[in-house]
Amino acid sequence: MPLTDTAARQAKPKEKAYTLPDSLGLSLYIAPSGVKSWHFRFTWLGKQARISLGTYPEIGLKEARARRDESRETIARGVDPRHAKREQKVAALEAEGWTFRRVYEEWLAFRRSSLSEGTLKGIRIAMDNDVLPSLGSRQVTSITRADVITIIRRIEARGAITSAMKTRQWMGQVFRYAIAIGVLEVNPSAEMHAVTKKVDAYKNRPFAGFTEMPRILQAIQNCDTGQVNRSAVMLMIYTACRPGEIRQAEWSEIDLDSATWMIPAAKMKMRRDHVVPLPSQAVAVLNEMRPISGRFRYVFPNRSDYTRPIGVNYATNVMQMCGLQGQQSPHGFRHLFSTEMNHRGYNSDWIERQLAHADDSVIRDTYNHASYLEQRRGMMQEWADSIWRAADLELSAEGPTD
């Protein structure tokens, strides 16, 4: 007997799911949760199959029968109604158009595996706070240069020049992705560097010449910054590593016997493993830290929570506390290392590998997997010896110890 509207409306949920049949394969499925949905059963290639036609009461009995009949006609044409339904969904999505949010989410999913967690976090913050509220629902083809400039000017007005620059670059990557998949012809952020403010790299990352190192290093040694922060900064200087790499250093990555630190690719800016040779001065710093943090995960733990590393701004704070702000930045030590060791005639490949930089030539960088570990070991020992002599520091250990 065909189903009636009254029977569909009065059907109550039971402990187990059950169905109320209508006709020609249509039935009403009642789940234990009380949700009612229309199912259409049919035979395809000799096998029983089923497709959902919507939920009740959103889809009434009359509409459910119409959808059943449409599916029967599709089968009569030799087409699987399940495939036809998926194609209809795709067509409906295409009809909605390519919004900036949709392109951005596809681009982010495409790039996710090649970006660090820090970069992903920065992208999400920039997009969620500054871009998506204005452009998220806009068709990507309708966005103009004026729209992009308005967003960038708003960020610049906050004094966040670096954020404005990065946001513009990320928006540009989204637009270029849209061009690559064929939904956009012109990048509205192209050549925008001509009308946006620039970041003064040397102003934000000052570094003194090597002749100033005695004064700078003595200031760090004599400043009351606490042993953890001071040791982290000294390890940063001795190894020419990035402040973030030092901050995230874990004891499991460090082999004091071989004086080697293996930083996994997931932590590196260039997303590749980085082997750091440790000069004797760096080993001495780590030996001094072992009684303090050897039982914890991180070499330089956070004072308020030993399960986390020291704060993001630890190195900048040390520079400020030592009265070096505007004279020497944490990243500036890397500039100083590169300048000094190039001046001394060291192989530039060794220097660039120590700094974990990518080669200017993409092809050369892809095939040049040499780590130059032993060559860098000698170079870094000379660098650390120079630092030690410049500051007239007392070496607390001669090298790796058990």
C-alpha positions as YAML, in Angstrom:
chain: A
units: angstrom
residues:
- id: 1
  name: MET
  ca: [0.00, 0.00, 0.00]
- id: 2
  name: PRO
  ca: [1.40, 3.44, -0.95]
- id: 3
  name: LEU
  ca: [2.52, 5.70, 1.87]
- id: 4
  name: THR
  ca: [0.37, 8.65, 2.96]
- id: 5
  name: ASP
  ca: [1.35, 12.08, 4.30]
- id: 6
  name: THR
  ca: [-0.37, 11.23, 7.57]
- id: 7
  name: ALA
  ca: [1.62, 8.02, 8.00]
- id: 8
  name: ALA
  ca: [4.87, 9.83, 7.22]
- id: 9
  name: ARG
  ca: [4.10, 12.60, 9.69]
- id: 10
  name: GLN
  ca: [3.05, 10.25, 12.51]
- id: 11
  name: ALA
  ca: [5.95, 7.80, 12.15]
- id: 12
  name: LYS
  ca: [7.84, 7.66, 15.47]
- id: 13
  name: PRO
  ca: [11.46, 6.62, 16.04]
- id: 14
  name: LYS
  ca: [12.14, 3.19, 17.51]
- id: 15
  name: GLU
  ca: [15.11, 1.57, 19.18]
- id: 16
  name: LYS
  ca: [16.24, 0.36, 15.78]
- id: 17
  name: ALA
  ca: [15.95, 2.09, 12.42]
- id: 18
  name: TYR
  ca: [13.11, 0.98, 10.15]
- id: 19
  name: THR
  ca: [11.49, 1.95, 6.83]
- id: 20
  name: LEU
  ca: [7.97, 2.65, 5.61]
- id: 21
  name: PRO
  ca: [7.61, 1.57, 1.94]
- id: 22
  name: ASP
  ca: [5.82, 3.69, -0.64]
- id: 23
  name: SER
  ca: [5.97, 2.38, -4.20]
- id: 24
  name: LEU
  ca: [8.39, 1.79, -7.09]
- id: 25
  name: GLY
  ca: [11.41, 1.60, -4.76]
- id: 26
  name: LEU
  ca: [10.65, 4.70, -2.67]
- id: 27
  name: SER
  ca: [10.59, 4.40, 1.13]
- id: 28
  name: LEU
  ca: [10.80, 6.60, 4.21]
- id: 29
  name: TYR
  ca: [13.72, 5.73, 6.51]
- id: 30
  name: ILE
  ca: [13.25, 6.57, 10.22]
- id: 31
  name: ALA
  ca: [16.45, 6.63, 12.27]
- id: 32
  name: PRO
  ca: [16.54, 6.06, 16.07]
- id: 33
  name: SER
  ca: [17.41, 9.75, 16.39]
- id: 34
  name: GLY
  ca: [14.07, 10.69, 14.80]
- id: 35
  name: VAL
  ca: [15.56, 11.93, 11.52]
- id: 36
  name: LYS
  ca: [13.41, 10.86, 8.54]
- id: 37
  name: SER
  ca: [14.88, 10.58, 5.05]
- id: 38
  name: TRP
  ca: [13.65, 9.40, 1.67]
- id: 39
  name: HIS
  ca: [15.45, 6.43, 0.11]
- id: 40
  name: PHE
  ca: [15.13, 5.11, -3.43]
- id: 41
  name: ARG
  ca: [16.21, 1.53, -4.05]
- id: 42
  name: PHE
  ca: [17.02, 0.32, -7.54]
- id: 43
  name: THR
  ca: [18.96, -2.34, -9.41]
- id: 44
  name: TRP
  ca: [22.13, -1.31, -11.25]
- id: 45
  name: LEU
  ca: [24.27, -3.80, -13.17]
- id: 46
  name: GLY
  ca: [22.57, -6.69, -11.38]
- id: 47
  name: LYS
  ca: [23.17, -5.33, -7.88]
- id: 48
  name: GLN
  ca: [20.89, -3.61, -5.39]
- id: 49
  name: ALA
  ca: [21.69, 0.05, -4.86]
- id: 50
  name: ARG
  ca: [20.23, 2.93, -2.89]
- id: 51
  name: ILE
  ca: [20.22, 6.70, -3.11]
- id: 52
  name: SER
  ca: [18.99, 9.36, -0.68]
- id: 53
  name: LEU
  ca: [16.44, 11.85, -2.01]
- id: 54
  name: GLY
  ca: [16.36, 14.26, 0.94]
- id: 55
  name: THR
  ca: [14.88, 14.51, 4.42]
- id: 56
  name: TYR
  ca: [11.28, 14.73, 5.59]
- id: 57
  name: PRO
  ca: [9.43, 17.09, 6.15]
- id: 58
  name: GLU
  ca: [11.75, 19.40, 4.13]
- id: 59
  name: ILE
  ca: [10.99, 17.14, 1.16]
- id: 60
  name: GLY
  ca: [7.32, 16.12, 1.21]
- id: 61
  name: LEU
  ca: [5.81, 12.93, -0.18]
- id: 62
  name: LYS
  ca: [4.85, 14.51, -3.52]
- id: 63
  name: GLU
  ca: [8.34, 15.94, -4.10]
- id: 64
  name: ALA
  ca: [9.96, 12.64, -3.03]
- id: 65
  name: ARG
  ca: [7.92, 10.77, -5.63]
- id: 66
  name: ALA
  ca: [8.89, 13.30, -8.28]
- id: 67
  name: ARG
  ca: [12.57, 12.79, -7.44]
- id: 68
  name: ARG
  ca: [12.07, 9.02, -7.55]
- id: 69
  name: ASP
  ca: [10.51, 9.27, -11.00]
- id: 70
  name: GLU
  ca: [13.39, 11.47, -12.17]
- id: 71
  name: SER
  ca: [15.86, 8.85, -10.96]
- id: 72
  name: ARG
  ca: [13.91, 6.10, -12.75]
- id: 73
  name: GLU
  ca: [14.11, 8.09, -15.97]
- id: 74
  name: THR
  ca: [17.85, 8.51, -15.46]
- id: 75
  name: ILE
  ca: [18.22, 4.72, -15.09]
- id: 76
  name: ALA
  ca: [16.15, 4.22, -18.24]
- id: 77
  name: ARG
  ca: [18.69, 6.37, -20.12]
- id: 78
  name: GLY
  ca: [21.45, 4.05, -18.94]
- id: 79
  name: VAL
  ca: [22.88, 6.48, -16.37]
- id: 80
  name: ASP
  ca: [23.57, 5.63, -12.72]
- id: 81
  name: PRO
  ca: [21.49, 8.15, -10.70]
- id: 82
  name: ARG
  ca: [24.22, 8.26, -8.03]
- id: 83
  name: HIS
  ca: [26.67, 9.65, -10.59]
- id: 84
  name: ALA
  ca: [24.08, 12.03, -11.92]
- id: 85
  name: LYS
  ca: [23.48, 13.36, -8.41]
- id: 86
  name: ARG
  ca: [27.19, 14.04, -7.87]
- id: 87
  name: GLU
  ca: [27.37, 15.86, -11.19]
- id: 88
  name: GLN
  ca: [24.40, 17.98, -10.16]
- id: 89
  name: LYS
  ca: [26.19, 18.94, -6.94]
- id: 90
  name: VAL
  ca: [29.30, 19.94, -8.88]
- id: 91
  name: ALA
  ca: [27.20, 21.98, -11.29]
- id: 92
  name: ALA
  ca: [25.45, 23.70, -8.38]
- id: 93
  name: LEU
  ca: [28.80, 24.54, -6.80]
- id: 94
  name: GLU
  ca: [30.08, 25.94, -10.09]
- id: 95
  name: ALA
  ca: [26.92, 28.00, -10.42]
- id: 96
  name: GLU
  ca: [27.73, 29.65, -7.09]
- id: 97
  name: GLY
  ca: [30.95, 30.92, -8.64]
- id: 98
  name: TRP
  ca: [34.50, 31.09, -7.36]
- id: 99
  name: THR
  ca: [34.58, 33.31, -4.30]
- id: 100
  name: PHE
  ca: [37.87, 34.53, -2.89]
- id: 101
  name: ARG
  ca: [37.30, 32.32, 0.17]
- id: 102
  name: ARG
  ca: [36.87, 29.23, -2.00]
- id: 103
  name: VAL
  ca: [40.04, 29.93, -4.01]
- id: 104
  name: TYR
  ca: [41.97, 30.76, -0.82]
- id: 105
  name: GLU
  ca: [40.91, 27.51, 0.89]
- id: 106
  name: GLU
  ca: [41.89, 25.44, -2.16]
- id: 107
  name: TRP
  ca: [45.25, 27.24, -2.39]
- id: 108
  name: LEU
  ca: [45.92, 26.73, 1.32]
- id: 109
  name: ALA
  ca: [45.09, 23.03, 1.09]
- id: 110
  name: PHE
  ca: [47.46, 22.76, -1.89]
- id: 111
  name: ARG
  ca: [50.31, 24.56, -0.09]
- id: 112
  name: ARG
  ca: [49.79, 23.19, 3.42]
- id: 113
  name: SER
  ca: [52.39, 20.43, 3.29]
- id: 114
  name: SER
  ca: [55.12, 22.81, 2.11]
- id: 115
  name: LEU
  ca: [54.56, 25.50, 4.76]
- id: 116
  name: SER
  ca: [55.71, 25.58, 8.37]
- id: 117
  name: GLU
  ca: [53.19, 25.77, 11.20]
- id: 118
  name: GLY
  ca: [54.36, 29.29, 11.96]
- id: 119
  name: THR
  ca: [53.74, 30.42, 8.38]
- id: 120
  name: LEU
  ca: [50.34, 28.71, 8.27]
- id: 121
  name: LYS
  ca: [49.38, 30.47, 11.49]
- id: 122
  name: GLY
  ca: [50.48, 33.83, 10.08]
- id: 123
  name: ILE
  ca: [48.47, 33.27, 6.90]
- id: 124
  name: ARG
  ca: [45.31, 32.33, 8.80]
- id: 125
  name: ILE
  ca: [45.57, 35.34, 11.10]
- id: 126
  name: ALA
  ca: [46.08, 37.74, 8.19]
- id: 127
  name: MET
  ca: [43.27, 36.27, 6.12]
- id: 128
  name: ASP
  ca: [40.78, 35.91, 8.98]
- id: 129
  name: ASN
  ca: [41.39, 39.41, 10.37]
- id: 130
  name: ASP
  ca: [42.08, 41.56, 7.32]
- id: 131
  name: VAL
  ca: [41.11, 39.89, 4.05]
- id: 132
  name: LEU
  ca: [38.18, 37.48, 4.35]
- id: 133
  name: PRO
  ca: [35.83, 39.93, 6.13]
- id: 134
  name: SER
  ca: [36.06, 42.19, 3.06]
- id: 135
  name: LEU
  ca: [36.68, 39.82, 0.17]
- id: 136
  name: GLY
  ca: [35.67, 36.35, 1.38]
- id: 137
  name: SER
  ca: [32.22, 36.29, -0.23]
- id: 138
  name: ARG
  ca: [33.23, 38.30, -3.32]
- id: 139
  name: GLN
  ca: [33.59, 36.58, -6.69]
- id: 140
  name: VAL
  ca: [37.32, 36.45, -7.33]
- id: 141
  name: THR
  ca: [36.79, 37.91, -10.80]
- id: 142
  name: SER
  ca: [35.14, 41.01, -9.31]
- id: 143
  name: ILE
  ca: [38.06, 41.98, -7.05]
- id: 144
  name: THR
  ca: [39.98, 45.03, -8.27]
- id: 145
  name: ARG
  ca: [43.34, 46.61, -7.49]
- id: 146
  name: ALA
  ca: [41.48, 49.27, -5.52]
- id: 147
  name: ASP
  ca: [40.01, 46.56, -3.26]
- id: 148
  name: VAL
  ca: [43.47, 45.13, -2.57]
- id: 149
  name: ILE
  ca: [45.01, 48.56, -1.96]
- id: 150
  name: THR
  ca: [42.23, 49.42, 0.51]
- id: 151
  name: ILE
  ca: [43.07, 46.35, 2.60]
- id: 152
  name: ILE
  ca: [46.82, 46.99, 2.50]
- id: 153
  name: ARG
  ca: [46.40, 50.68, 3.41]
- id: 154
  name: ARG
  ca: [44.27, 49.68, 6.40]
- id: 155
  name: ILE
  ca: [47.04, 47.39, 7.69]
- id: 156
  name: GLU
  ca: [49.72, 50.01, 7.05]
- id: 157
  name: ALA
  ca: [47.69, 52.55, 9.02]
- id: 158
  name: ARG
  ca: [48.20, 50.34, 12.09]
- id: 159
  name: GLY
  ca: [51.95, 50.66, 11.62]
- id: 160
  name: ALA
  ca: [52.18, 46.95, 10.73]
- id: 161
  name: ILE
  ca: [54.29, 47.39, 7.61]
- id: 162
  name: THR
  ca: [55.71, 43.87, 7.62]
- id: 163
  name: SER
  ca: [52.22, 42.39, 8.04]
- id: 164
  name: ALA
  ca: [50.96, 44.53, 5.17]
- id: 165
  name: MET
  ca: [53.76, 43.30, 2.93]
- id: 166
  name: LYS
  ca: [53.22, 39.64, 3.82]
- id: 167
  name: THR
  ca: [49.43, 39.92, 3.42]
- id: 168
  name: ARG
  ca: [49.88, 41.42, -0.04]
- id: 169
  name: GLN
  ca: [52.23, 38.58, -0.98]
- id: 170
  name: TRP
  ca: [49.84, 35.90, 0.28]
- id: 171
  name: MET
  ca: [46.91, 37.50, -1.54]
- id: 172
  name: GLY
  ca: [49.05, 37.54, -4.67]
- id: 173
  name: GLN
  ca: [49.69, 33.81, -4.34]
- id: 174
  name: VAL
  ca: [45.95, 33.17, -4.04]
- id: 175
  name: PHE
  ca: [45.26, 35.22, -7.18]
- id: 176
  name: ARG
  ca: [48.05, 33.44, -9.08]
- id: 177
  name: TYR
  ca: [46.54, 30.10, -8.05]
- id: 178
  name: ALA
  ca: [43.18, 31.29, -9.42]
- id: 179
  name: ILE
  ca: [44.89, 32.12, -12.72]
- id: 180
  name: ALA
  ca: [46.58, 28.71, -12.80]
- id: 181
  name: ILE
  ca: [43.27, 26.83, -12.42]
- id: 182
  name: GLY
  ca: [41.60, 28.98, -15.05]
- id: 183
  name: VAL
  ca: [39.11, 31.04, -13.05]
- id: 184
  name: LEU
  ca: [40.94, 34.38, -13.24]
- id: 185
  name: GLU
  ca: [42.84, 36.15, -16.01]
- id: 186
  name: VAL
  ca: [44.49, 39.11, -14.29]
- id: 187
  name: ASN
  ca: [46.19, 39.31, -10.88]
- id: 188
  name: PRO
  ca: [44.81, 42.46, -9.16]
- id: 189
  name: SER
  ca: [47.78, 42.53, -6.76]
- id: 190
  name: ALA
  ca: [50.46, 42.53, -9.47]
- id: 191
  name: GLU
  ca: [53.09, 45.30, -9.32]
- id: 192
  name: MET
  ca: [51.56, 46.56, -6.08]
- id: 193
  name: HIS
  ca: [55.00, 46.99, -4.52]
- id: 194
  name: ALA
  ca: [55.12, 50.28, -6.40]
- id: 195
  name: VAL
  ca: [52.35, 51.78, -4.27]
- id: 196
  name: THR
  ca: [52.87, 50.10, -0.90]
- id: 197
  name: LYS
  ca: [55.29, 50.89, 1.90]
- id: 198
  name: LYS
  ca: [58.59, 49.06, 2.14]
- id: 199
  name: VAL
  ca: [60.17, 47.35, 5.14]
- id: 200
  name: ASP
  ca: [63.62, 48.67, 6.01]
- id: 201
  name: ALA
  ca: [65.42, 45.40, 6.68]
- id: 202
  name: TYR
  ca: [68.48, 47.06, 8.19]
- id: 203
  name: LYS
  ca: [66.40, 49.23, 10.46]
- id: 204
  name: ASN
  ca: [64.55, 46.21, 11.83]
- id: 205
  name: ARG
  ca: [67.61, 43.95, 11.93]
- id: 206
  name: PRO
  ca: [70.62, 46.08, 12.78]
- id: 207
  name: PHE
  ca: [74.01, 44.47, 13.23]
- id: 208
  name: ALA
  ca: [77.33, 45.91, 14.26]
- id: 209
  name: GLY
  ca: [80.71, 45.17, 12.73]
- id: 210
  name: PHE
  ca: [82.99, 42.53, 14.18]
- id: 211
  name: THR
  ca: [85.11, 45.22, 15.88]
- id: 212
  name: GLU
  ca: [82.07, 45.97, 18.07]
- id: 213
  name: MET
  ca: [81.73, 42.38, 19.26]
- id: 214
  name: PRO
  ca: [83.82, 42.75, 22.46]
- id: 215
  name: ARG
  ca: [81.49, 45.50, 23.70]
- id: 216
  name: ILE
  ca: [78.31, 43.67, 22.63]
- id: 217
  name: LEU
  ca: [79.29, 40.31, 24.07]
- id: 218
  name: GLN
  ca: [80.48, 41.81, 27.35]
- id: 219
  name: ALA
  ca: [77.12, 43.59, 27.61]
- id: 220
  name: ILE
  ca: [75.32, 40.26, 27.18]
- id: 221
  name: GLN
  ca: [77.56, 38.52, 29.73]
- id: 222
  name: ASN
  ca: [77.18, 41.28, 32.33]
- id: 223
  name: CYS
  ca: [73.43, 41.78, 31.89]
- id: 224
  name: ASP
  ca: [71.05, 40.20, 34.40]
- id: 225
  name: THR
  ca: [68.97, 38.25, 31.87]
- id: 226
  name: GLY
  ca: [68.98, 34.89, 33.64]
- id: 227
  name: GLN
  ca: [71.09, 31.89, 32.66]
- id: 228
  name: VAL
  ca: [68.52, 30.25, 30.36]
- id: 229
  name: ASN
  ca: [68.05, 33.34, 28.19]
- id: 230
  name: ARG
  ca: [71.75, 34.21, 28.17]
- id: 231
  name: SER
  ca: [72.75, 30.64, 27.27]
- id: 232
  name: ALA
  ca: [70.18, 30.53, 24.47]
- id: 233
  name: VAL
  ca: [71.54, 33.75, 22.98]
- id: 234
  name: MET
  ca: [75.16, 32.55, 23.24]
- id: 235
  name: LEU
  ca: [74.29, 29.25, 21.53]
- id: 236
  name: MET
  ca: [72.57, 31.28, 18.82]
- id: 237
  name: ILE
  ca: [75.74, 33.32, 18.30]
- id: 238
  name: TYR
  ca: [78.13, 30.34, 18.36]
- id: 239
  name: THR
  ca: [76.08, 28.36, 15.80]
- id: 240
  name: ALA
  ca: [74.66, 31.22, 13.64]
- id: 241
  name: CYS
  ca: [71.25, 29.57, 13.95]
- id: 242
  name: ARG
  ca: [67.95, 31.43, 13.81]
- id: 243
  name: PRO
  ca: [66.46, 32.48, 17.18]
- id: 244
  name: GLY
  ca: [63.47, 30.22, 16.57]
- id: 245
  name: GLU
  ca: [65.66, 27.20, 15.91]
- id: 246
  name: ILE
  ca: [67.48, 27.75, 19.21]
- id: 247
  name: ARG
  ca: [64.19, 28.25, 21.03]
- id: 248
  name: GLN
  ca: [62.83, 24.91, 19.78]
- id: 249
  name: ALA
  ca: [66.02, 22.91, 20.44]
- id: 250
  name: GLU
  ca: [65.33, 19.56, 22.11]
- id: 251
  name: TRP
  ca: [67.77, 17.36, 23.98]
- id: 252
  name: SER
  ca: [66.77, 14.38, 21.81]
- id: 253
  name: GLU
  ca: [68.18, 16.20, 18.76]
- id: 254
  name: ILE
  ca: [71.61, 16.84, 20.28]
- id: 255
  name: ASP
  ca: [74.52, 14.40, 20.43]
- id: 256
  name: LEU
  ca: [77.15, 15.92, 22.72]
- id: 257
  name: ASP
  ca: [79.54, 13.02, 22.13]
- id: 258
  name: SER
  ca: [79.82, 13.85, 18.44]
- id: 259
  name: ALA
  ca: [79.17, 17.57, 19.00]
- id: 260
  name: THR
  ca: [76.32, 17.54, 16.49]
- id: 261
  name: TRP
  ca: [72.76, 18.91, 16.52]
- id: 262
  name: MET
  ca: [70.26, 17.46, 14.04]
- id: 263
  name: ILE
  ca: [67.30, 19.81, 13.47]
- id: 264
  name: PRO
  ca: [64.40, 18.00, 11.73]
- id: 265
  name: ALA
  ca: [62.95, 19.45, 8.54]
- id: 266
  name: ALA
  ca: [59.60, 20.23, 10.20]
- id: 267
  name: LYS
  ca: [61.30, 22.92, 12.29]
- id: 268
  name: MET
  ca: [63.28, 24.48, 9.47]
- id: 269
  name: LYS
  ca: [62.29, 27.44, 7.32]
- id: 270
  name: MET
  ca: [63.43, 25.64, 4.15]
- id: 271
  name: ARG
  ca: [61.71, 22.38, 5.22]
- id: 272
  name: ARG
  ca: [64.80, 20.15, 5.12]
- id: 273
  name: ASP
  ca: [66.91, 18.51, 7.83]
- id: 274
  name: HIS
  ca: [69.73, 20.70, 9.06]
- id: 275
  name: VAL
  ca: [72.88, 19.31, 10.70]
- id: 276
  name: VAL
  ca: [74.64, 21.80, 12.96]
- id: 277
  name: PRO
  ca: [78.27, 21.16, 14.01]
- id: 278
  name: LEU
  ca: [78.76, 22.33, 17.59]
- id: 279
  name: PRO
  ca: [82.03, 24.12, 18.41]
- id: 280
  name: SER
  ca: [83.50, 23.47, 21.84]
- id: 281
  name: GLN
  ca: [82.04, 26.73, 23.18]
- id: 282
  name: ALA
  ca: [78.53, 25.63, 22.13]
- id: 283
  name: VAL
  ca: [79.07, 22.26, 23.80]
- id: 284
  name: ALA
  ca: [80.13, 24.10, 26.96]
- id: 285
  name: VAL
  ca: [76.87, 26.10, 26.90]
- id: 286
  name: LEU
  ca: [74.85, 22.89, 26.56]
- id: 287
  name: ASN
  ca: [76.78, 21.19, 29.36]
- id: 288
  name: GLU
  ca: [75.94, 24.14, 31.60]
- id: 289
  name: MET
  ca: [72.26, 23.70, 30.72]
- id: 290
  name: ARG
  ca: [72.10, 19.96, 31.37]
- id: 291
  name: PRO
  ca: [71.70, 20.24, 35.16]
- id: 292
  name: ILE
  ca: [68.94, 22.79, 34.60]
- id: 293
  name: SER
  ca: [66.90, 21.28, 31.79]
- id: 294
  name: GLY
  ca: [68.39, 17.86, 31.01]
- id: 295
  name: ARG
  ca: [65.29, 16.11, 32.37]
- id: 296
  name: PHE
  ca: [62.95, 18.20, 30.23]
- id: 297
  name: ARG
  ca: [62.16, 18.07, 26.53]
- id: 298
  name: TYR
  ca: [63.48, 21.50, 25.58]
- id: 299
  name: VAL
  ca: [67.03, 22.65, 26.14]
- id: 300
  name: PHE
  ca: [65.78, 26.13, 27.03]
- id: 301
  name: PRO
  ca: [62.45, 25.63, 28.85]
- id: 302
  name: ASN
  ca: [59.89, 28.27, 29.68]
- id: 303
  name: ARG
  ca: [60.18, 29.57, 33.22]
- id: 304
  name: SER
  ca: [56.45, 29.25, 33.93]
- id: 305
  name: ASP
  ca: [55.89, 25.92, 32.14]
- id: 306
  name: TYR
  ca: [58.80, 23.54, 31.66]
- id: 307
  name: THR
  ca: [56.88, 21.58, 29.01]
- id: 308
  name: ARG
  ca: [57.16, 24.55, 26.63]
- id: 309
  name: PRO
  ca: [60.21, 26.36, 25.24]
- id: 310
  name: ILE
  ca: [61.22, 29.89, 26.21]
- id: 311
  name: GLY
  ca: [59.18, 32.74, 24.80]
- id: 312
  name: VAL
  ca: [59.26, 33.77, 21.15]
- id: 313
  name: ASN
  ca: [60.85, 37.14, 21.94]
- id: 314
  name: TYR
  ca: [63.56, 35.87, 24.29]
- id: 315
  name: ALA
  ca: [66.47, 37.06, 22.12]
- id: 316
  name: THR
  ca: [64.95, 40.48, 21.43]
- id: 317
  name: ASN
  ca: [64.28, 40.90, 25.15]
- id: 318
  name: VAL
  ca: [67.94, 40.13, 25.92]
- id: 319
  name: MET
  ca: [69.06, 42.77, 23.43]
- id: 320
  name: GLN
  ca: [66.76, 45.31, 25.09]
- id: 321
  name: MET
  ca: [67.80, 44.43, 28.64]
- id: 322
  name: CYS
  ca: [71.47, 44.74, 27.66]
- id: 323
  name: GLY
  ca: [70.96, 48.17, 26.12]
- id: 324
  name: LEU
  ca: [71.66, 46.92, 22.60]
- id: 325
  name: GLN
  ca: [68.34, 47.76, 20.99]
- id: 326
  name: GLY
  ca: [68.92, 49.58, 17.70]
- id: 327
  name: GLN
  ca: [72.55, 48.46, 17.66]
- id: 328
  name: GLN
  ca: [72.36, 44.70, 17.39]
- id: 329
  name: SER
  ca: [69.38, 42.47, 16.59]
- id: 330
  name: PRO
  ca: [69.23, 38.70, 17.18]
- id: 331
  name: HIS
  ca: [69.05, 38.03, 13.45]
- id: 332
  name: GLY
  ca: [71.89, 40.49, 12.95]
- id: 333
  name: PHE
  ca: [74.35, 37.95, 14.33]
- id: 334
  name: ARG
  ca: [73.65, 35.79, 11.27]
- id: 335
  name: HIS
  ca: [74.42, 38.76, 9.01]
- id: 336
  name: LEU
  ca: [77.62, 39.36, 10.97]
- id: 337
  name: PHE
  ca: [78.67, 35.69, 10.70]
- id: 338
  name: SER
  ca: [78.10, 35.68, 6.93]
- id: 339
  name: THR
  ca: [79.95, 38.97, 6.41]
- id: 340
  name: GLU
  ca: [82.91, 38.02, 8.59]
- id: 341
  name: MET
  ca: [83.42, 34.47, 7.33]
- id: 342
  name: ASN
  ca: [83.07, 35.50, 3.70]
- id: 343
  name: HIS
  ca: [85.65, 38.21, 4.41]
- id: 344
  name: ARG
  ca: [87.99, 35.54, 5.79]
- id: 345
  name: GLY
  ca: [87.73, 33.64, 2.52]
- id: 346
  name: TYR
  ca: [85.61, 30.67, 3.56]
- id: 347
  name: ASN
  ca: [83.71, 28.79, 0.88]
- id: 348
  name: SER
  ca: [80.36, 30.49, 0.37]
- id: 349
  name: ASP
  ca: [78.62, 27.10, 0.02]
- id: 350
  name: TRP
  ca: [79.78, 26.17, 3.53]
- id: 351
  name: ILE
  ca: [78.52, 29.48, 4.91]
- id: 352
  name: GLU
  ca: [75.15, 29.25, 3.18]
- id: 353
  name: ARG
  ca: [74.66, 25.67, 4.34]
- id: 354
  name: GLN
  ca: [75.48, 26.67, 7.92]
- id: 355
  name: LEU
  ca: [72.84, 29.40, 7.65]
- id: 356
  name: ALA
  ca: [70.40, 26.83, 6.18]
- id: 357
  name: HIS
  ca: [69.76, 29.02, 3.16]
- id: 358
  name: ALA
  ca: [68.39, 27.69, -0.11]
- id: 359
  name: ASP
  ca: [70.64, 28.05, -3.14]
- id: 360
  name: ASP
  ca: [69.80, 30.96, -5.45]
- id: 361
  name: SER
  ca: [69.49, 28.42, -8.24]
- id: 362
  name: VAL
  ca: [66.46, 26.21, -7.63]
- id: 363
  name: ILE
  ca: [67.90, 23.42, -9.78]
- id: 364
  name: ARG
  ca: [71.30, 23.58, -8.09]
- id: 365
  name: ASP
  ca: [69.70, 23.58, -4.65]
- id: 366
  name: THR
  ca: [67.61, 20.53, -5.57]
- id: 367
  name: TYR
  ca: [70.63, 18.47, -6.56]
- id: 368
  name: ASN
  ca: [73.18, 19.85, -4.12]
- id: 369
  name: HIS
  ca: [72.55, 17.75, -1.02]
- id: 370
  name: ALA
  ca: [76.07, 18.12, 0.36]
- id: 371
  name: SER
  ca: [76.06, 19.19, 3.99]
- id: 372
  name: TYR
  ca: [79.80, 20.02, 4.12]
- id: 373
  name: LEU
  ca: [79.62, 18.92, 7.76]
- id: 374
  name: GLU
  ca: [83.33, 18.44, 8.41]
- id: 375
  name: GLN
  ca: [84.30, 21.60, 6.55]
- id: 376
  name: ARG
  ca: [81.69, 23.55, 8.50]
- id: 377
  name: ARG
  ca: [82.91, 22.03, 11.75]
- id: 378
  name: GLY
  ca: [86.32, 23.64, 11.34]
- id: 379
  name: MET
  ca: [84.79, 26.91, 10.15]
- id: 380
  name: MET
  ca: [82.41, 27.13, 13.12]
- id: 381
  name: GLN
  ca: [85.19, 26.38, 15.59]
- id: 382
  name: GLU
  ca: [87.20, 29.29, 14.22]
- id: 383
  name: TRP
  ca: [84.10, 31.50, 14.41]
- id: 384
  name: ALA
  ca: [83.40, 30.52, 18.02]
- id: 385
  name: ASP
  ca: [87.08, 30.98, 18.96]
- id: 386
  name: SER
  ca: [86.93, 34.47, 17.50]
- id: 387
  name: ILE
  ca: [83.83, 35.27, 19.50]
- id: 388
  name: TRP
  ca: [85.35, 33.83, 22.65]
- id: 389
  name: ARG
  ca: [88.53, 35.88, 22.25]
- id: 390
  name: ALA
  ca: [86.61, 39.03, 21.31]
- id: 391
  name: ALA
  ca: [84.60, 38.88, 24.51]
- id: 392
  name: ASP
  ca: [87.49, 37.56, 26.63]
- id: 393
  name: LEU
  ca: [85.13, 34.87, 27.89]
- id: 394
  name: GLU
  ca: [86.12, 32.02, 30.16]
- id: 395
  name: LEU
  ca: [85.47, 28.71, 28.42]
- id: 396
  name: SER
  ca: [83.76, 26.51, 30.98]
- id: 397
  name: ALA
  ca: [84.52, 23.27, 29.13]
- id: 398
  name: GLU
  ca: [87.06, 22.25, 26.54]
- id: 399
  name: GLY
  ca: [84.66, 20.20, 24.44]
- id: 400
  name: PRO
  ca: [82.16, 17.40, 24.54]
- id: 401
  name: THR
  ca: [81.92, 15.55, 27.81]
- id: 402
  name: ASP
  ca: [80.19, 12.37, 28.82]
...
